[in-house]
Amino acid sequence: MRTKRRYLAIRVRPESEAPPAKEVYEGILKAFSELYGSIELIRANVKLAWSDETGGALVVRCSIGSSWKVLLAISRVTNVAGRQVALDVVRASGVIRRAKEELGRGLDHS
């Protein structure tokens, strides 16, 4: 049986000074590891699934059973690459397409 996943659509604020998505992702991994340890990080299977060119939006994939832990880790990230940031989870979805659509909607309002 296939493992179920959750895709978390994340917007980085401020968008004008957003660090690269890879650095935001690494910040999430670091926060998760500090909270739950490296073994639980492996079980959560957290991956960067998609990011926009500016770094202001990204989608992170994780196992469905660990999604609440990933959400908590995301909320703890306040500084990435020496920049103050706020990470807003705008949608949790079972398919990446829906997560990306939600991020696209939010970018049109800017």
Residue frames as qw, qx, qy, qz and C-alpha x, y, z in Angstrom:
[[0.000, 0.888, 0.460, 0.000, 0.00, 0.00, 0.00],
 [0.401, 0.530, -0.010, 0.747, 1.23, 3.46, -0.90],
 [0.335, -0.391, -0.449, 0.730, 2.08, 5.94, 1.84],
 [0.082, 0.882, 0.423, 0.188, -0.28, 8.91, 1.96],
 [0.459, 0.011, -0.076, 0.885, 1.24, 12.36, 1.80],
 [0.001, -0.902, -0.359, 0.238, 0.32, 15.93, 2.55],
 [0.472, 0.382, 0.145, 0.781, 1.46, 18.91, 0.54],
 [0.262, -0.763, -0.347, 0.478, 1.80, 22.14, 2.53],
 [0.375, 0.704, 0.211, 0.565, 1.62, 25.38, 0.53],
 [0.506, -0.598, -0.213, 0.584, 3.80, 27.98, 2.23],
 [0.291, 0.861, 0.102, 0.405, 4.13, 31.70, 1.55],
 [0.619, -0.200, -0.233, 0.723, 7.23, 33.53, 2.81],
 [0.009, -0.955, -0.203, -0.217, 6.85, 37.07, 4.09],
 [0.362, 0.724, 0.028, -0.586, 8.11, 39.59, 3.25],
 [0.840, 0.405, 0.340, 0.124, 8.03, 38.40, -0.36],
 [0.361, 0.913, -0.167, 0.091, 10.26, 41.23, -1.57],
 [0.029, -0.728, 0.659, -0.185, 13.14, 40.01, 0.61],
 [0.956, -0.138, 0.150, -0.212, 12.40, 36.28, 0.62],
 [0.280, -0.554, 0.758, 0.201, 15.47, 34.03, 0.88],
 [0.431, 0.242, -0.757, -0.427, 15.83, 31.21, -1.66],
 [0.849, -0.208, -0.130, -0.468, 13.31, 28.39, -1.19],
 [0.790, 0.131, -0.553, 0.228, 16.10, 25.87, -0.57],
 [0.193, 0.277, -0.558, 0.759, 17.27, 27.87, 2.46],
 [0.586, -0.265, 0.142, -0.753, 13.70, 28.12, 3.78],
 [0.909, -0.023, -0.365, -0.202, 13.33, 24.35, 3.35],
 [0.601, 0.197, -0.605, 0.483, 16.59, 23.75, 5.23],
 [0.163, -0.325, 0.410, -0.837, 15.32, 26.02, 8.02],
 [0.804, -0.191, -0.071, -0.558, 12.18, 23.89, 8.29],
 [0.857, 0.083, -0.497, 0.106, 14.28, 20.71, 8.44],
 [0.312, 0.303, -0.574, 0.694, 16.48, 22.21, 11.15],
 [0.444, -0.296, 0.273, -0.801, 13.49, 23.28, 13.24],
 [0.897, -0.092, -0.247, -0.354, 11.88, 19.84, 12.83],
 [0.737, 0.176, -0.567, 0.324, 15.08, 18.07, 13.84],
 [0.050, 0.337, -0.514, 0.787, 15.48, 20.28, 16.92],
 [0.632, -0.233, 0.152, -0.723, 11.92, 19.50, 18.00],
 [0.939, -0.024, 0.088, -0.331, 11.67, 15.79, 17.21],
 [0.577, -0.451, 0.645, 0.218, 15.15, 14.48, 16.37],
 [0.184, 0.470, -0.664, -0.552, 16.70, 13.04, 13.24],
 [0.154, 0.109, 0.980, 0.057, 14.93, 9.67, 13.39],
 [0.306, 0.638, 0.595, -0.381, 11.51, 11.32, 13.35],
 [0.211, 0.678, -0.265, -0.652, 12.70, 13.60, 10.52],
 [0.023, 0.209, -0.892, -0.399, 13.43, 10.51, 8.43],
 [0.180, 0.382, 0.896, -0.138, 10.01, 9.04, 9.23],
 [0.255, 0.700, 0.293, -0.599, 8.28, 12.30, 8.29],
 [0.571, 0.270, 0.579, 0.516, 9.88, 12.17, 4.81],
 [0.096, 0.879, 0.159, -0.439, 9.88, 15.96, 4.43],
 [0.562, 0.134, 0.473, 0.665, 10.79, 17.06, 0.89],
 [0.144, 0.530, -0.065, -0.833, 10.75, 20.29, -1.10],
 [0.566, 0.411, 0.711, 0.068, 8.14, 19.51, -3.76],
 [0.370, 0.692, 0.374, 0.495, 7.96, 22.86, -5.59],
 [0.277, -0.627, -0.175, 0.707, 9.07, 26.48, -5.34],
 [0.419, 0.884, 0.207, 0.030, 8.55, 29.62, -7.39],
 [0.659, 0.479, -0.090, 0.573, 11.44, 31.50, -8.97],
 [0.050, -0.776, 0.177, -0.603, 11.44, 34.35, -6.44],
 [0.372, 0.061, -0.784, 0.493, 11.50, 32.11, -3.36],
 [0.323, -0.199, 0.246, -0.892, 8.36, 33.74, -1.99],
 [0.838, -0.045, 0.127, -0.528, 6.32, 30.54, -2.18],
 [0.198, 0.350, -0.913, -0.065, 7.02, 26.83, -1.83],
 [0.878, -0.174, -0.136, -0.425, 5.30, 23.49, -1.37],
 [0.083, -0.455, 0.855, -0.235, 6.66, 20.98, 1.12],
 [0.799, -0.071, -0.490, -0.341, 5.67, 17.31, 1.02],
 [0.169, -0.386, 0.793, -0.440, 5.50, 15.10, 4.13],
 [0.254, -0.200, -0.945, -0.054, 3.90, 11.89, 5.33],
 [0.401, -0.581, -0.376, -0.600, 0.29, 12.35, 6.41],
 [0.717, -0.528, -0.431, 0.144, 0.92, 11.13, 9.96],
 [0.564, -0.277, -0.154, 0.763, 3.64, 13.72, 10.52],
 [0.185, 0.645, 0.321, 0.668, 1.94, 16.72, 8.94],
 [0.400, -0.885, -0.196, -0.136, 1.03, 18.30, 12.29],
 [0.709, -0.486, 0.087, 0.504, 4.67, 18.02, 13.41],
 [0.487, 0.257, 0.317, 0.772, 5.83, 19.68, 10.20],
 [0.082, -0.828, -0.331, -0.445, 3.28, 22.46, 10.74],
 [0.579, -0.794, -0.074, 0.170, 4.69, 23.07, 14.21],
 [0.677, -0.199, 0.226, 0.671, 8.26, 23.14, 12.86],
 [0.298, 0.564, 0.366, 0.677, 7.22, 25.64, 10.16],
 [0.277, -0.900, -0.254, -0.221, 5.73, 27.91, 12.82],
 [0.671, -0.633, 0.039, 0.383, 9.07, 27.97, 14.65],
 [0.612, 0.189, 0.255, 0.724, 11.06, 29.27, 11.66],
 [0.030, -0.944, -0.236, 0.230, 11.58, 33.02, 12.10],
 [0.072, -0.834, 0.415, 0.355, 15.07, 33.59, 10.72],
 [0.887, 0.265, 0.315, 0.208, 16.48, 32.22, 7.45],
 [0.657, 0.357, 0.103, 0.656, 19.91, 33.16, 6.10],
 [0.316, -0.167, -0.228, 0.906, 20.12, 36.10, 8.49],
 [0.229, -0.247, -0.286, -0.897, 16.74, 37.50, 7.42],
 [0.343, 0.156, 0.664, -0.646, 13.64, 37.82, 9.57],
 [0.332, -0.060, -0.697, -0.633, 10.82, 35.89, 7.88],
 [0.585, 0.049, 0.544, -0.599, 7.32, 34.69, 8.59],
 [0.110, 0.038, -0.912, -0.393, 6.12, 31.46, 7.02],
 [0.596, 0.125, 0.273, -0.745, 2.38, 31.23, 6.36],
 [0.178, 0.093, 0.961, 0.191, 0.89, 27.83, 5.57],
 [0.407, 0.180, -0.087, -0.891, -1.97, 28.76, 3.24],
 [0.860, 0.088, -0.152, -0.480, -3.17, 25.24, 2.42],
 [0.350, -0.298, 0.888, -0.014, -2.68, 21.59, 3.24],
 [0.755, 0.346, -0.157, -0.534, -3.68, 19.27, 0.43],
 [0.837, -0.106, 0.536, 0.032, -3.45, 15.66, -0.62],
 [0.732, 0.461, 0.327, 0.380, -2.35, 16.66, -4.15],
 [0.445, -0.281, 0.095, 0.845, 0.39, 19.06, -5.19],
 [0.136, 0.456, 0.507, 0.719, -1.76, 20.67, -7.89],
 [0.316, -0.823, -0.444, -0.163, -4.21, 22.11, -5.32],
 [0.561, -0.616, -0.093, 0.546, -1.39, 23.43, -3.16],
 [0.391, -0.026, 0.328, 0.860, 0.21, 25.20, -6.13],
 [0.017, -0.643, -0.548, -0.535, -3.15, 26.63, -7.23],
 [0.414, -0.827, -0.350, 0.153, -3.66, 28.20, -3.80],
 [0.499, -0.457, 0.112, 0.728, -0.25, 29.87, -3.96],
 [0.266, 0.271, 0.507, 0.774, -1.01, 31.16, -7.46],
 [0.167, -0.798, -0.523, -0.249, -4.25, 32.75, -6.24],
 [0.474, -0.773, -0.174, 0.385, -2.46, 34.59, -3.45],
 [0.487, -0.201, 0.281, 0.802, 0.25, 35.93, -5.74],
 [0.172, 0.564, 0.538, 0.603, -2.35, 37.60, -7.99],
 [0.282, -0.878, -0.387, -0.006, -3.53, 39.83, -5.13],
 [0.600, -0.395, -0.053, 0.694, -0.13, 41.42, -4.47]]
